[in-house]
Structures are given as structure tokens and as C-alpha cells.
Amino acid sequence: MPPRTNDHAPESGRDTGPAEPARLSAPSASTGAGAPPGPTNARPGTGDRAGARTGTGSGPATRTRTGAGARTKARTRTGAGTRARSETRAGVKTETGAGDGAGTKTETGTRARARAEVIVRPESGAEVTGPGPEASPSGVRTASLRRFATTARRSRGAHLTVCGALLAVAMTAGAVAGGGDRGGSPAGAGAGTDAAPAAGALAAGVLAGGDLDAGIRALQSHLRAQPRDVSAWANLGLAYVEQARTDGDPSRYPQAERAFDRSLSLGSGNEQALAGRAALAAARHDFPGALKYADRALEQNPYSERALSSRIDALVELGRYDEAAEAADTADDRRPGVPVFTRYAYVRELRGDVRTAREVLERALGGASAPADVAYVATALGQLAWNQGDHETALTHFARALAADEEHLPALEGRARAQAASGDLAGAIGTLEQVVVRSPLPGPLVALGELYEVRGADGDRTKAADQYALVDAHAALARAGGVNADLDTALAAADHGDPEAALRAARAEWDRRHSVHTADALAWALHRNGRSEEALPHARRATATGYRNAVFLHHRGMIERATGRDGDARRSLTAALELNPGFSLLGAREARAALEDLEAAR
């Protein structure tokens, strides 16, 4: 399974003080005074994809200490709005705009169309908007990505032209979606005259129901009436981050940034916006920035769950694992809950302590009550089981996650990988096709492409190439949203693209941070460029923490073989297949073939 970060975790609300301990079996508190709750979702700690994961509230939380010093607990999240205007047809220019009035124009020959109407520009200069009647966010975005990526595959020149058109159309579609009104009615009807609920009532009411779009519309209405509400602007920013996470659409991050900036301009140094900026920075893979903003937020409120969680994420992603463990202990003491438990477990897993990681997650699952929390933690347990090669248990956990939330994308992706490893290739392809239609992210796109290659039916080679081309398209979209996409580029390009581009991206990422995942990516990119001796120290570093990852072992084994260390290669490749024989159908096939060659050469 691909590296795990904070992409799919529950978002937290405002924290106002220490949580009171309670039994894990008791329902966890989702909200506190002034704490906007919201839908929760999943994906633990490090690994290097975009996102943010935190919990909510200031009320009592559940907690229990495990035998290994870990604890377990449970919690929730938040929502908000957007702006854009676009129209693309054959030969017609496209305009996309943002709250600062900036826009881009691109000539395109595609027959796509998306519209959004700017509803009101409060004195802040950051718009509160909703979509026009023709918006169809996920369909427009995904169709645009696929259409442009398919064209991009045909030539390098076409690829460059297509990226401009892709960003114009796909970003506009994302901005339309960010308006939150999926029903198609303009959010601006009656702007400034709607009865706007108080921010606290809005948070405790609309967002607690888990309907992010409804929460966004309510926040938009509130901010039209009260454009100087510091807390509401922070919540709006968090909702943009959350929408980017749930839809896999990074074009919403600039709107989030402007909302946080507006909140900070109205209330300099307010903890809510600082913690939101930390979550946004982590989502963009700016982990030094995430750490900076988290520390600033914690100076204002040492019990901010979002800031505590973002601090763990940043330290993990920077490869500062000892500090991450200390941060997890601190967060566990101050703000126990699902977001902290899953991070605590992941830090333990990265250090090779799978037993404690599993125990913490099982206790957290036992104390989770909200469906989204159940889906989040059950998915983390499924990912842990899958990493250890226990595919049957993984499928059981993913089934429980999907029973709680049938649209939980990390659980669907995990189920597909476990299905493939268990021999259900058709089921795996069908499940991944569902995932990439809704959220075309690099991990599932590459996985689907590889399954097409393994199946080898008529047209599958072209289908696989289309998936790999979409990774490039998504990386371009991510960068336009301020996301550092170098790790995704390195991992995909090393196996399915340009090895030289993979190496450039991996080196750039290594210059920024030294995590086990960046070490592995750099090692593999160097190897794929024929520089295996240079790659070997990085491959060894990737496996040095005790983290049990079959992909890392496979990469190390192939690098050892290329450098003439046959005995080491046999040990590493055998360990990879014994740990998780289904870690990748193509990778496992390569590992088995290499072992056969090594045995024949003895």
C-alpha cells in the first residue's frame, strides 16, 4: 500500500482546554463550547501525500493507556465555501479567478463547460460564493483530467499545451465544487438578506450532521451577514481544506489560504486560523510550514487538537521520528481522541512496533461512535493488516469501514489492494475504477494501471498508459494549488514514466525532508537511472527504523542485486515476499523472477 499521510483524517474543531479522561468504551465527545464539529474521515500519519487529519472539540474525550505506553481515544471535524468563473468551449477562452481578483486565461479546443457565479465580495476581498446552474464538480473535473491526460500521452508538445487547458478547466470545476451548492441553485440569491445563524450555532448544528456542503452554504450565508467574524473565516478555510481532501481536488487550497489570511487580518494571532494554516501547510506538503504554524497555534492554546495533530504529521514527514514520538505522547496527554490515536499508532508502526500500533487502533475503534470515526479507524487497521500480509483480516477491517461509510475512499482503495493480493483481480479493478472516477489521485491511479497491465486484456495496455498520464495531470493540478507533488512524481515516474524526471523530483524532495519514504523514493529513482551504488545507502536508510514495508524491501533487494550483493539481495527479496506477497502484483512478480535468477546463478 502506498505511503500513508494525513490525507483522510478527521478534521478537528476549536479546542479550548484540556480534555477530561473517560473510559474508552464511553462515546467520545465530538464538540465543545465554540467547537465546530464536522464529518470525520481517514488516513494515518506519514508517507507523503497531501492532506490534513485532526479531531474536534473541547469536551470530555475517551482514553486508555496500553501496555506499551500508548493510549486510545476518539473525536471529529468541520466545513465551509468558494469562488470561480469559467467557460470553455471549442476555441473559447477560459477564465478562472480567486478572491484576490487574480485570474488566468487559456485558449482551448476542448468542448467542456463549467460556470460559477461570484455572489458577494465582502469588504475583506475574499469572496463567499456558490456555483451556477451548470456546475457538476466531480464529473467535470474527472472528465477533464481524463480527456486532457489521454491527449497528453500522445506527444510532449501536446502535453505542455494540455496542462494549461487542464488547469483552466479542472481548477474551475474544483472552484465550482467549492461553492458547495451541488444542487445547482446559485448561493447568492438574497445575498446579504438571509438570516445568518451565529457561528457557534452553525458549527454545533449544521456541521455536526456531517453534511459538509450544507455547512458551507450556512457559513457563506453567515459571512455575508457578518463578514468580520474571525472564527467563521477560519472555519471557511478549514472547509476548503476538507473539500480538497474529500474530493482529491487541490485547486481549493488557494481559497483556504485566503480565508485563513482574512481571519488572521481580523484577529491577529488567533489560534483557530493558525491551526488551520498548519493543516493547510501539511495538506500542501509544506511540512516546515506546518510545524511553524502548529507551534504558533500551540503558544496560544496548548490544547488545540488540530495543532497537536499537525505537529505530529510535520515531524513524521520531516523524518524526525524521535521528536514525533514525543509529540504524540504530548498530544495523547493533552487531547486524546481518534486523530491523536491514529497518529500515535502510525509513529509506533514506523518504528517497527506493530503490536502496539494494532492495540492502540483496536482500542480506538472500540471507543469510536460516529460512523466517520469508525470508518477512519477501521481503515487504519485494514492498512496495518495489509502491510503485514494479512489480507483476509485487512478485508474484514475495510468491510467494517465501508459498512460505516460506504463512500470512504481510503477503505475502497484498501479493499481493492487486498482483493488483488487475494487473487480477485476483477473485483480489485472494479473497486479501483470506482475510486479513480471519484478521486483521481496518484496512488490509486498507478495501482489501477498496474492491474490493467497484469490482466493484459485487449485495450488494457492503453488503459494503463492513460492512468499513468493522469498522474502527471494531477501533479500539474496539485502544483497549481500550491502542493508539493515531487514525491508522487518520483514514485510514479520511476516505474511508469521518465526515470530522469523521477530522479529530479526525488532529489528535490530529499533536499526538503529525510523521511523513510523520501529515502526509498530517492533510492529507487537512482537505481532506475543505473546508479545503484549511490542508491544503496538510501535504500538501507529507508529500512533502518524497523518499519515493515514490503515495497522498501523489494527496492532494497533489487538494488543489492544490481550492485552484486547477491546474498543480501536474496534476504531482502525473500523478506519482502514473506512479509506481504501481494504488496504489488508487478513488484512481486519482479521479486520472484529475481530470486529465481539468483538461485540459478548459485
C-alpha positions as CSV (number, residue, x, y, z in Angstrom):
1,M,0.0,0.0,0.0
2,P,1.3,3.5,-0.8
3,P,2.7,5.7,1.9
4,R,0.2,7.0,4.4
5,T,-0.1,10.6,5.4
6,N,-2.8,12.8,6.8
7,D,-5.0,12.9,3.7
8,H,-8.1,11.3,5.0
9,A,-8.2,12.1,8.7
10,P,-11.0,13.7,10.7
11,E,-10.6,17.4,10.9
12,S,-10.8,19.0,14.3
13,G,-12.7,21.9,15.7
14,R,-11.7,24.6,18.0
15,D,-10.1,23.5,21.3
16,T,-10.5,25.5,24.4
17,G,-8.9,23.4,27.2
18,P,-7.8,20.0,28.3
19,A,-10.0,17.0,27.7
20,E,-11.3,15.2,30.7
21,P,-10.3,11.5,30.7
22,A,-13.1,9.0,30.3
23,R,-13.4,5.2,29.6
24,L,-12.7,4.2,26.0
25,S,-15.9,2.3,25.9
26,A,-17.9,5.5,26.5
27,P,-18.9,7.6,23.5
28,S,-16.3,10.2,22.6
29,A,-17.3,13.9,22.8
30,S,-17.4,15.4,19.4
31,T,-17.8,19.1,20.3
32,G,-17.2,21.6,22.9
33,A,-18.1,25.2,23.5
34,G,-17.5,27.0,20.3
35,A,-16.0,23.9,18.7
36,P,-17.4,23.4,15.2
37,P,-17.7,19.7,14.7
38,G,-17.9,18.1,11.3
39,P,-17.5,15.0,9.3
40,T,-14.6,12.8,10.1
41,N,-12.5,10.7,7.7
42,A,-9.2,8.9,7.5
43,R,-5.6,8.1,6.9
44,P,-2.7,7.9,9.4
45,G,0.5,9.7,9.7
46,T,3.4,9.9,7.3
47,G,4.2,8.8,3.9
48,D,3.9,11.7,1.6
49,R,0.6,12.5,0.0
50,A,-1.4,15.6,0.6
51,G,-4.0,16.2,3.3
52,A,-4.8,17.0,6.9
53,R,-6.0,15.0,9.8
54,T,-7.3,16.2,13.1
55,G,-10.2,15.9,15.5
56,T,-12.7,18.2,17.2
57,G,-13.9,19.7,20.3
58,S,-13.2,20.6,23.9
59,G,-15.5,18.3,25.8
60,P,-14.6,15.1,27.5
61,A,-12.7,12.5,25.5
62,T,-12.2,8.8,25.9
63,R,-8.7,7.5,26.8
64,T,-7.0,4.3,27.9
65,R,-3.3,3.5,28.3
66,T,-2.0,0.4,26.6
67,G,0.7,-1.9,27.9
68,A,3.3,-0.2,25.6
69,G,2.6,3.2,26.9
70,A,0.2,4.1,24.2
71,R,-3.3,5.4,24.8
72,T,-6.5,5.3,22.8
73,K,-9.3,7.8,22.4
74,A,-11.9,9.3,19.8
75,R,-13.1,12.6,18.0
76,T,-14.5,14.7,14.9
77,R,-14.2,17.8,12.3
78,T,-15.5,21.0,10.2
79,G,-16.7,22.7,6.9
80,A,-17.0,26.0,4.5
81,G,-17.3,27.8,0.9
82,T,-15.6,29.1,-2.6
83,R,-15.4,31.2,-5.9
84,A,-14.7,30.9,-9.6
85,R,-15.9,31.8,-13.0
86,S,-15.2,29.8,-16.1
87,E,-16.4,28.9,-19.6
88,T,-14.6,26.7,-22.0
89,R,-15.7,25.6,-25.4
90,A,-14.1,25.0,-28.8
91,G,-11.8,27.9,-29.4
92,V,-13.2,29.9,-26.5
93,K,-11.0,31.3,-23.8
94,T,-11.4,30.2,-20.2
95,E,-11.2,32.5,-17.2
96,T,-10.6,31.4,-13.6
97,G,-10.5,33.7,-10.7
98,A,-9.9,33.8,-7.0
99,G,-10.7,36.1,-4.1
100,D,-7.9,38.4,-4.8
101,G,-9.3,39.1,-8.2
102,A,-6.4,37.2,-10.0
103,G,-7.3,35.1,-13.0
104,T,-5.9,33.2,-15.8
105,K,-6.9,32.9,-19.5
106,T,-6.3,29.9,-21.6
107,E,-7.3,29.1,-25.2
108,T,-8.6,25.6,-25.5
109,G,-10.1,23.4,-28.2
110,T,-12.0,21.2,-25.9
111,R,-15.8,21.1,-25.6
112,A,-16.1,21.4,-21.8
113,R,-18.0,23.9,-19.9
114,A,-18.3,24.9,-16.3
115,R,-19.7,28.0,-14.7
116,A,-19.8,29.6,-11.3
117,E,-21.2,32.9,-10.3
118,V,-19.5,35.3,-7.8
119,I,-22.1,36.1,-5.3
120,V,-20.7,38.7,-3.0
121,R,-17.3,40.3,-2.2
122,P,-17.3,41.3,1.4
123,E,-15.0,44.1,2.5
124,S,-12.2,41.6,3.1
125,G,-11.8,41.0,-0.6
126,A,-12.3,37.2,-0.2
127,E,-15.4,36.0,-1.9
128,V,-18.2,33.9,-0.5
129,T,-19.7,32.1,-3.5
130,G,-21.7,29.3,-4.9
131,P,-22.0,27.5,-8.2
132,G,-24.1,28.5,-11.2
133,P,-26.7,26.1,-12.5
134,E,-24.4,24.2,-14.8
135,A,-21.9,23.0,-12.2
136,S,-21.1,19.3,-11.9
137,P,-17.9,19.3,-9.9
138,S,-16.6,15.7,-9.8
139,G,-17.9,14.9,-13.3
140,V,-16.4,18.0,-14.9
141,R,-13.1,17.6,-13.0
142,T,-12.6,13.9,-13.6
143,A,-13.7,14.0,-17.2
144,S,-11.4,17.0,-17.9
145,L,-8.5,15.2,-16.3
146,R,-9.0,12.1,-18.3
147,R,-9.6,13.9,-21.6
148,F,-6.5,16.0,-21.3
149,A,-4.3,13.3,-19.9
150,T,-5.2,11.0,-22.8
151,T,-4.2,13.7,-25.3
152,A,-1.1,14.5,-23.2
153,R,0.1,10.9,-23.7
154,R,0.5,11.4,-27.4
155,S,3.3,13.9,-27.5
156,R,5.4,16.1,-25.3
157,G,4.3,19.2,-27.1
158,A,0.7,18.3,-26.6
159,H,1.4,17.5,-23.0
160,L,2.5,21.1,-22.3
161,T,-0.4,22.6,-24.2
162,V,-2.8,20.3,-22.4
163,C,-1.6,21.2,-19.0
164,G,-2.6,24.8,-19.5
165,A,-6.1,23.7,-20.6
166,L,-6.3,21.1,-17.8
167,L,-5.6,23.7,-15.1
168,A,-8.1,26.2,-16.6
169,V,-10.9,23.6,-16.7
170,A,-10.1,21.4,-13.8
171,M,-9.4,24.2,-11.4
172,T,-12.6,25.9,-12.4
173,A,-14.6,22.7,-11.8
174,G,-12.9,22.5,-8.4
175,A,-13.8,26.1,-7.5
176,V,-17.4,25.5,-8.6
177,A,-17.5,22.5,-6.3
178,G,-16.0,24.5,-3.5
179,G,-19.1,26.7,-3.6
180,G,-20.8,23.7,-2.0
181,D,-24.2,24.1,-3.7
182,R,-24.3,20.8,-5.6
183,G,-28.0,21.2,-6.1
184,G,-27.3,23.8,-8.8
185,S,-29.1,26.8,-7.2
186,P,-27.0,30.0,-7.0
187,A,-25.8,30.6,-3.5
188,G,-26.2,34.4,-4.0
189,A,-29.9,34.5,-4.1
190,G,-30.9,37.0,-1.4
191,A,-27.2,37.6,-0.5
192,G,-27.0,39.8,2.5
193,T,-30.6,39.3,3.5
194,D,-30.6,35.7,4.5
195,A,-31.0,35.1,8.2
196,A,-27.4,34.0,9.2
197,P,-27.0,31.8,12.3
198,A,-24.4,32.6,14.9
199,A,-21.1,30.9,14.2
200,G,-21.3,28.7,17.3
201,A,-24.9,27.6,16.5
202,L,-23.9,27.0,12.9
203,A,-21.0,24.8,13.9
204,A,-22.9,22.8,16.5
205,G,-25.9,22.4,14.2
206,V,-25.2,22.1,10.5
207,L,-21.7,20.8,10.5
208,A,-22.3,18.3,13.3
209,G,-24.7,16.5,10.9
210,G,-21.7,15.6,8.7
211,D,-23.1,17.4,5.6
212,L,-20.2,19.5,4.5
213,D,-22.0,21.1,1.6
214,A,-24.8,22.3,3.9
215,G,-22.3,23.6,6.3
216,I,-20.6,25.5,3.6
217,R,-23.8,27.1,2.5
218,A,-24.6,28.1,6.1
219,L,-21.1,29.6,6.5
220,Q,-21.5,31.5,3.3
221,S,-24.8,32.9,4.5
222,H,-23.3,33.8,7.9
223,L,-20.3,35.6,6.4
224,R,-22.4,37.6,4.0
225,A,-24.2,39.0,7.1
226,Q,-21.2,39.2,9.4
227,P,-18.0,39.5,7.2
228,R,-15.8,40.3,10.2
229,D,-16.4,37.1,12.1
230,V,-12.9,35.8,12.8
231,S,-14.0,32.3,13.7
232,A,-16.2,31.9,10.7
233,W,-13.5,32.8,8.3
234,A,-11.2,30.2,9.9
235,N,-13.9,27.6,9.6
236,L,-14.4,28.6,6.0
237,G,-10.7,28.0,5.4
238,L,-10.9,24.6,7.1
239,A,-13.8,23.6,4.9
240,Y,-11.9,24.4,1.8
241,V,-9.1,22.1,3.1
242,E,-11.6,19.5,3.8
243,Q,-13.3,19.7,0.4
244,A,-9.9,19.4,-1.3
245,R,-9.2,16.3,0.8
246,T,-12.6,14.6,0.2
247,D,-12.7,15.4,-3.5
248,G,-9.0,15.0,-4.2
249,D,-9.0,18.5,-5.7
250,P,-6.1,20.7,-4.6
251,S,-7.4,23.7,-6.6
252,R,-9.3,24.7,-3.4
253,Y,-6.2,25.3,-1.3
254,P,-5.7,28.9,-2.5
255,Q,-9.3,29.7,-1.3
256,A,-8.4,28.2,2.0
257,E,-5.3,30.3,2.3
258,R,-7.2,33.5,1.6
259,A,-9.9,32.6,4.2
260,F,-7.2,32.0,6.9
261,D,-5.4,35.2,5.9
262,R,-8.7,37.1,6.3
263,S,-9.3,35.5,9.7
264,L,-5.8,36.5,10.8
265,S,-6.2,40.0,9.5
266,L,-9.3,40.4,11.6
267,G,-7.8,38.7,14.7
268,S,-4.1,38.7,14.6
269,G,-2.6,35.5,16.1
270,N,-5.9,33.8,16.6
271,E,-5.3,30.1,17.3
272,Q,-8.1,28.8,15.1
273,A,-6.6,30.3,12.0
274,L,-3.0,29.4,12.9
275,A,-4.0,25.8,13.4
276,G,-5.9,25.9,10.2
277,R,-2.8,27.2,8.4
278,A,-0.8,24.3,9.9
279,A,-3.4,21.9,8.5
280,L,-3.3,23.6,5.1
281,A,0.5,23.6,5.0
282,A,0.6,19.8,5.8
283,A,-2.0,19.2,3.1
284,R,0.3,21.0,0.6
285,H,3.3,19.0,1.8
286,D,4.9,22.1,3.3
287,F,5.9,20.4,6.4
288,P,8.3,23.0,7.8
289,G,5.4,25.5,7.4
290,A,3.0,23.1,9.1
291,L,5.4,22.8,12.1
292,K,5.8,26.6,12.3
293,Y,2.1,27.3,12.3
294,A,1.3,24.4,14.7
295,D,3.9,25.8,17.2
296,R,2.4,29.3,16.9
297,A,-1.1,27.9,17.5
298,L,0.1,25.9,20.5
299,E,1.6,29.0,22.0
300,Q,-2.0,30.5,22.0
301,N,-3.7,27.2,23.0
302,P,-1.6,24.2,24.2
303,Y,-4.7,22.0,23.9
304,S,-5.5,22.7,20.2
305,E,-6.1,19.2,18.8
306,R,-5.7,20.3,15.3
307,A,-2.3,22.0,16.0
308,L,-1.2,19.0,18.1
309,S,-2.1,16.6,15.3
310,S,-0.5,18.8,12.6
311,R,2.7,19.0,14.7
312,I,3.0,15.2,14.7
313,D,2.3,15.0,11.0
314,A,5.0,17.5,10.3
315,L,7.7,15.9,12.4
316,V,6.9,12.4,10.9
317,E,7.0,13.7,7.4
318,L,10.3,15.5,8.1
319,G,11.8,12.2,9.3
320,R,12.2,13.5,12.8
321,Y,10.8,10.3,14.3
322,D,12.1,10.7,17.9
323,E,10.5,14.2,18.1
324,A,7.3,12.8,16.5
325,A,7.1,10.2,19.2
326,E,7.4,12.9,21.9
327,A,4.8,15.0,20.2
328,A,2.5,12.0,20.0
329,D,2.9,11.5,23.8
330,T,2.2,15.1,24.5
331,A,-0.9,15.1,22.3
332,D,-2.1,11.9,23.9
333,D,-1.8,13.6,27.3
334,R,-3.5,16.9,26.3
335,R,-6.1,15.9,23.7
336,P,-6.9,12.2,23.5
337,G,-9.1,11.3,20.5
338,V,-9.2,9.4,17.2
339,P,-6.9,11.9,15.4
340,V,-4.2,11.5,18.0
341,F,-4.6,7.8,18.5
342,T,-4.1,7.0,14.8
343,R,-1.1,9.2,14.7
344,Y,0.3,7.6,17.8
345,A,-0.2,4.2,16.2
346,Y,1.5,5.2,13.0
347,V,4.5,6.6,14.8
348,R,4.8,3.2,16.5
349,E,4.4,1.3,13.2
350,L,7.2,3.4,11.7
351,R,9.5,2.2,14.5
352,G,8.5,-1.4,13.9
353,D,6.2,-1.7,16.9
354,V,3.3,-3.2,15.0
355,R,1.8,-4.9,18.1
356,T,1.3,-1.6,19.9
357,A,0.1,0.1,16.8
358,R,-2.6,-2.5,16.4
359,E,-3.6,-2.4,20.1
360,V,-4.0,1.3,20.0
361,L,-6.1,1.2,16.9
362,E,-8.3,-1.6,18.2
363,R,-9.0,0.3,21.4
364,A,-9.7,3.4,19.4
365,L,-12.2,1.5,17.2
366,G,-13.9,0.1,20.3
367,G,-14.4,3.7,21.5
368,A,-15.5,5.2,18.2
369,S,-19.1,6.0,17.8
370,A,-19.5,8.4,14.9
371,P,-19.7,6.5,11.5
372,A,-16.9,8.5,10.0
373,D,-14.6,7.8,13.0
374,V,-15.4,4.1,12.7
375,A,-14.6,4.2,9.0
376,Y,-11.4,6.1,9.7
377,V,-10.0,3.8,12.4
378,A,-11.2,0.5,10.7
379,T,-9.4,1.7,7.6
380,A,-6.2,2.3,9.5
381,L,-6.5,-1.2,11.0
382,G,-7.0,-2.6,7.5
383,Q,-3.9,-0.8,6.2
384,L,-1.9,-2.1,9.1
385,A,-3.0,-5.7,8.4
386,W,-2.4,-5.4,4.7
387,N,1.1,-4.1,5.3
388,Q,1.8,-7.3,7.3
389,G,0.4,-9.5,4.5
390,D,-2.8,-10.4,6.4
391,H,-5.1,-9.8,3.5
392,E,-8.1,-11.6,5.0
393,T,-8.0,-9.5,8.2
394,A,-7.5,-6.4,6.0
395,L,-10.6,-7.2,4.0
396,T,-12.6,-7.6,7.2
397,H,-11.5,-4.2,8.5
398,F,-12.2,-2.5,5.2
399,A,-15.6,-4.1,5.1
400,R,-16.4,-2.6,8.6
401,A,-15.2,0.8,7.4
402,L,-17.4,0.7,4.4
403,A,-20.4,-0.5,6.5
404,A,-20.0,2.7,8.5
405,D,-19.4,4.9,5.4
406,E,-19.9,3.2,2.1
407,E,-18.2,6.1,0.3
408,H,-15.0,6.1,2.3
409,L,-12.4,6.3,-0.4
410,P,-9.3,5.1,1.6
411,A,-11.3,2.0,2.6
412,L,-12.3,1.3,-1.0
413,E,-8.7,1.7,-2.2
414,G,-7.5,-0.6,0.6
415,R,-10.2,-3.2,-0.3
416,A,-9.1,-3.1,-3.9
417,R,-5.4,-3.8,-3.0
418,A,-6.4,-6.6,-0.7
419,Q,-8.7,-8.1,-3.3
420,A,-5.8,-8.0,-5.8
421,A,-3.5,-9.6,-3.3
422,S,-6.1,-12.3,-2.6
423,G,-6.4,-13.2,-6.3
424,D,-9.7,-11.3,-7.0
425,L,-8.3,-9.3,-9.9
426,A,-11.7,-8.4,-11.4
427,G,-13.0,-7.2,-8.1
428,A,-9.9,-5.2,-7.5
429,I,-10.1,-3.5,-10.9
430,G,-13.8,-2.7,-10.4
431,T,-13.2,-1.2,-7.0
432,L,-10.3,0.9,-8.1
433,E,-12.3,2.2,-11.1
434,Q,-14.9,3.4,-8.6
435,V,-12.2,5.2,-6.6
436,V,-10.4,7.0,-9.5
437,V,-13.6,8.2,-11.1
438,R,-14.4,10.0,-7.9
439,S,-10.9,11.0,-6.8
440,P,-8.1,10.6,-9.4
441,L,-5.2,10.6,-7.0
442,P,-1.7,9.2,-7.9
443,G,-1.8,6.2,-5.6
444,P,-4.9,4.5,-6.9
445,L,-4.2,5.7,-10.5
446,V,-0.9,3.8,-10.5
447,A,-2.4,0.8,-8.8
448,L,-5.2,0.6,-11.4
449,G,-2.7,1.0,-14.2
450,E,-0.6,-1.9,-12.9
451,L,-3.7,-4.1,-12.5
452,Y,-4.6,-3.4,-16.2
453,E,-1.0,-4.5,-17.1
454,V,-1.4,-7.7,-15.1
455,R,-4.7,-8.5,-16.6
456,G,-3.5,-7.9,-20.2
457,A,-6.8,-7.9,-21.9
458,D,-7.4,-6.1,-25.2
459,G,-7.0,-2.4,-24.7
460,D,-5.5,-2.8,-21.2
461,R,-2.1,-1.5,-22.2
462,T,-3.7,1.7,-23.4
463,K,-5.9,1.9,-20.3
464,A,-2.8,1.5,-18.1
465,A,-1.0,4.3,-20.0
466,D,-4.0,6.5,-19.5
467,Q,-3.8,6.1,-15.7
468,Y,-0.1,6.9,-15.7
469,A,-0.7,10.0,-17.8
470,L,-3.4,11.1,-15.3
471,V,-0.7,11.1,-12.6
472,D,1.1,13.8,-14.5
473,A,-2.1,15.7,-15.0
474,H,-2.9,15.6,-11.3
475,A,0.6,16.6,-10.3
476,A,0.2,19.7,-12.5
477,L,-3.1,20.5,-10.9
478,A,-1.6,19.9,-7.4
479,R,1.2,22.3,-8.1
480,A,-1.2,24.9,-9.3
481,G,-2.9,24.6,-5.9
482,G,0.4,25.1,-4.1
483,V,1.0,21.4,-3.3
484,N,4.5,20.0,-3.5
485,A,3.9,16.9,-5.7
486,D,7.5,15.8,-6.1
487,L,7.2,12.5,-4.1
488,D,4.2,11.4,-6.1
489,T,6.0,12.3,-9.3
490,A,9.1,10.4,-8.3
491,L,7.3,7.2,-7.3
492,A,5.1,7.1,-10.4
493,A,7.8,8.2,-13.0
494,A,10.4,5.8,-11.7
495,D,8.3,2.8,-12.7
496,H,5.9,4.2,-15.3
497,G,7.4,7.4,-16.8
498,D,10.6,9.2,-17.2
499,P,13.4,7.9,-14.9
500,E,15.3,11.2,-15.2
501,A,12.2,13.2,-14.2
502,A,11.8,10.7,-11.3
503,L,15.3,11.4,-10.1
504,R,14.9,15.2,-10.3
505,A,11.7,15.0,-8.3
506,A,13.2,12.6,-5.7
507,R,16.3,14.7,-5.2
508,A,14.2,17.8,-4.7
509,E,12.1,16.1,-2.1
510,W,15.1,14.7,-0.4
511,D,16.5,18.2,-0.1
512,R,13.4,19.2,1.7
513,R,13.0,16.3,4.1
514,H,14.6,13.0,5.1
515,S,11.7,10.6,5.8
516,V,11.8,6.8,5.1
517,H,9.6,7.4,2.2
518,T,11.7,10.0,0.6
519,A,14.8,7.8,1.2
520,D,13.1,4.9,-0.6
521,A,11.9,7.1,-3.5
522,L,15.4,8.5,-4.0
523,A,17.0,5.1,-3.8
524,W,14.6,3.7,-6.4
525,A,15.0,6.6,-8.7
526,L,18.7,6.4,-8.6
527,H,18.5,2.6,-9.3
528,R,16.2,3.2,-12.2
529,N,18.8,5.6,-13.6
530,G,21.6,3.0,-13.4
531,R,23.1,4.5,-10.2
532,S,22.6,1.6,-7.9
533,E,25.8,2.0,-5.8
534,E,24.7,5.6,-5.0
535,A,21.2,4.3,-4.3
536,L,22.1,1.6,-1.8
537,P,22.8,3.9,1.3
538,H,19.3,5.4,0.8
539,A,17.7,2.0,0.5
540,R,19.3,1.0,3.7
541,R,18.2,4.2,5.4
542,A,14.6,3.6,4.3
543,T,14.6,0.2,6.2
544,A,16.6,1.4,9.2
545,T,13.8,2.4,11.5
546,G,12.3,-1.1,11.8
547,Y,9.3,-0.1,9.6
548,R,8.0,-3.3,8.0
549,N,7.3,-2.3,4.4
550,A,7.5,-4.9,1.6
551,V,7.9,-2.2,-1.1
552,F,11.0,-0.9,0.6
553,L,12.4,-4.4,1.0
554,H,11.7,-5.2,-2.7
555,H,13.5,-2.0,-3.8
556,R,16.5,-2.7,-1.5
557,G,16.7,-6.2,-2.8
558,M,16.8,-5.2,-6.4
559,I,19.4,-2.5,-5.7
560,E,21.5,-5.1,-3.8
561,R,21.3,-7.4,-6.7
562,A,22.4,-4.7,-9.1
563,T,25.4,-4.0,-7.0
564,G,26.5,-7.6,-6.9
565,R,25.5,-8.3,-3.3
566,D,23.6,-11.5,-4.1
567,G,23.3,-12.8,-0.6
568,D,21.9,-9.5,0.7
569,A,19.5,-9.4,-2.3
570,R,18.2,-12.9,-1.6
571,R,17.5,-12.0,2.0
572,S,15.7,-8.7,1.2
573,L,13.6,-10.0,-1.6
574,T,12.6,-13.1,0.4
575,A,11.7,-10.9,3.3
576,A,9.5,-8.7,1.0
577,L,7.6,-11.7,-0.3
578,E,7.2,-13.3,3.2
579,L,6.0,-10.0,4.7
580,N,3.4,-9.2,2.1
581,P,3.4,-11.3,-1.1
582,G,0.7,-9.1,-2.6
583,F,2.4,-5.7,-2.0
584,S,2.3,-5.1,-5.7
585,L,1.4,-7.7,-8.4
586,L,4.1,-6.3,-10.7
587,G,6.6,-5.8,-8.0
588,A,6.1,-9.3,-6.5
589,R,6.4,-10.8,-10.0
590,E,9.7,-8.9,-10.4
591,A,10.9,-10.1,-7.0
592,R,10.2,-13.7,-7.6
593,A,11.9,-13.6,-11.0
594,A,15.0,-12.0,-9.5
595,L,15.1,-14.7,-6.8
596,E,14.9,-17.4,-9.4
597,D,17.8,-15.9,-11.3
598,L,19.8,-15.6,-8.1
599,E,19.2,-19.2,-7.3
600,A,20.1,-20.3,-10.8
601,A,23.4,-18.4,-10.6
602,R,24.5,-20.1,-7.4
